[in-house]
Amino acid sequence: MKKLGLVMMLAMLVLASSFTTKTTSVHETKFDADIVDLAISQDFLSTLVAAVKAGDLVGTLKGDGPFTVFAPTNEAFAKLPAGTVENLLKPENKAQLVKILTYHVVPGKVMSKDLKNGQMAKTVEGSSIKVTLKDGKAMINNATVTTADIEADNGVVHVIDTVIMPSM
């Protein structure tokens, strides 16, 4: 059990150190790029990048913003039932893909210090997400924020461990 905890801590350290940027504080990282280029520069967000491209949302997320993006990792997408991602990336499912992706975006720049327990935030998709703060962790619906406050030129990214789903 202790080894597992150590491995998890090392994994989090590796993840945090993978952001090769200028650090403005212990918890705050700043990229000199927009949200799309930030995501492209991180291998662990490659599935999200593929989905954003398939949904024709690159231009939007390269826009002025500001945007707050709750970015699911490749592992988060892998938790979905087998074949889900491949199916969503098909051109005939673009509307469903866009609905899911825009559910991960909140207008404005919301830093972790701005989050309040029980807070509801309206997404670009139109539905609201719920913020839960517990035991030093922030959750967005059923997803845990694993890395917060990664600033881009047009907003902020919070990495999450689960793909959150709007009502379909």
C-alpha positions in Angstrom: 0.0 0.0 0.0 2.9 2.4 0.8 4.5 1.5 -2.5 1.2 2.4 -4.3 1.1 5.7 -2.6 4.7 6.5 -3.5 4.1 5.5 -7.1 1.0 7.8 -7.2 3.0 10.7 -5.7 5.8 10.2 -8.2 3.2 10.0 -11.1 1.7 13.3 -10.0 5.2 14.8 -9.8 6.0 13.6 -13.3 2.7 15.0 -14.5 3.2 18.4 -12.9 6.7 18.6 -14.2 5.7 17.8 -17.7 4.5 21.4 -18.1 7.6 23.0 -19.4 6.6 26.6 -18.9 7.4 29.7 -16.8 6.0 29.2 -13.3 4.5 32.2 -11.6 3.9 30.5 -8.3 3.8 27.0 -6.7 0.3 26.3 -7.9 0.1 28.5 -11.0 1.6 27.8 -14.4 1.5 30.2 -17.4 1.7 29.1 -21.1 2.5 31.6 -23.8 0.0 29.9 -26.1 -3.7 29.6 -26.5 -5.8 26.7 -25.0 -5.5 24.6 -28.2 -1.8 24.9 -28.5 -1.4 24.2 -24.8 -3.4 21.0 -25.2 -1.4 20.0 -28.4 1.8 20.4 -26.5 0.8 17.8 -23.9 0.8 14.1 -24.9 -1.7 13.2 -22.2 -4.3 15.4 -23.8 -4.0 13.9 -27.3 -7.5 12.3 -27.3 -9.0 15.7 -26.3 -7.1 17.4 -29.1 -8.4 14.8 -31.6 -12.0 15.3 -30.3 -11.7 19.1 -30.5 -10.4 18.8 -34.1 -13.2 16.4 -35.0 -15.8 18.7 -33.5 -14.4 21.7 -35.5 -13.9 23.6 -32.2 -10.2 24.5 -32.8 -11.1 28.0 -34.1 -13.4 28.7 -31.2 -10.9 27.6 -28.5 -8.1 29.6 -30.2 -10.4 32.6 -30.0 -10.1 35.6 -27.6 -12.0 33.9 -24.7 -11.4 33.9 -21.9 -12.4 30.3 -21.4 -12.2 27.8 -18.6 -11.6 24.3 -19.9 -12.0 21.2 -17.7 -9.7 19.0 -19.8 -10.0 15.2 -19.6 -6.8 13.2 -19.9 -6.4 10.3 -22.4 -6.9 8.0 -19.4 -10.2 9.8 -18.7 -11.4 9.0 -22.2 -10.2 5.4 -21.9 -12.6 5.0 -18.9 -15.6 5.4 -21.3 -17.1 2.2 -22.6 -15.2 0.5 -25.4 -15.7 2.1 -28.8 -17.3 5.3 -27.4 -14.5 7.6 -28.4 -14.1 6.1 -31.9 -17.9 6.4 -32.4 -18.0 10.0 -31.2 -15.2 10.9 -33.6 -17.3 9.8 -36.6 -18.6 12.7 -38.7 -22.2 11.6 -38.3 -21.8 12.0 -34.5 -20.3 15.5 -34.6 -23.3 17.2 -32.9 -23.1 14.7 -29.9 -19.3 15.2 -29.7 -19.7 19.0 -29.7 -22.3 18.8 -26.9 -20.0 16.7 -24.8 -16.9 18.9 -25.5 -18.7 22.2 -24.9 -20.0 20.8 -21.6 -16.3 20.9 -20.5 -16.0 24.7 -21.2 -17.2 27.6 -19.0 -17.1 31.1 -20.3 -14.7 33.4 -18.5 -11.5 32.6 -16.6 -12.2 30.7 -13.4 -9.2 30.0 -11.3 -9.2 27.3 -8.5 -9.2 30.0 -5.8 -12.6 31.2 -7.3 -14.3 27.8 -6.9 -16.8 27.5 -4.0 -18.3 24.3 -2.6 -21.7 23.6 -4.1 -21.2 26.2 -6.8 -23.0 25.7 -10.1 -21.4 27.0 -13.3 -23.2 27.3 -16.7 -21.2 25.7 -19.5 -21.0 26.7 -23.1 -23.2 23.7 -23.9 -25.9 25.3 -21.9 -26.2 23.0 -18.9 -24.6 23.5 -15.5 -21.8 21.7 -13.8 -21.4 21.3 -10.0 -18.3 22.1 -8.0 -17.6 20.1 -4.9 -14.7 20.9 -2.6 -13.8 18.1 -0.2 -10.6 17.0 1.5 -8.5 19.5 -0.4 -9.7 18.3 -3.7 -11.9 20.0 -6.3 -14.5 17.9 -8.2 -16.4 18.9 -11.3 -19.5 16.7 -11.2 -17.9 13.2 -10.8 -14.4 14.2 -12.1 -11.5 15.1 -9.9 -9.3 18.1 -10.8 -5.8 16.6 -10.9 -3.9 19.7 -12.1 -5.4 23.2 -11.7 -4.7 26.7 -12.9 -2.8 26.1 -16.1 -3.0 29.5 -17.7 -3.1 30.1 -21.4 -3.3 33.3 -23.3 -7.0 33.0 -23.7 -8.1 31.3 -20.4 -7.3 28.6 -18.0 -7.2 24.8 -18.1 -7.9 22.4 -15.2 -7.0 18.8 -16.0 -9.7 16.3 -14.9 -9.6 12.5 -14.5 -13.1 11.7 -15.9 -15.1 12.8 -19.0 -18.1 14.6 -17.7 -21.3 14.1 -19.6 -24.3 16.4 -20.1 -27.8 15.1 -20.2 -28.3 13.7 -23.7 
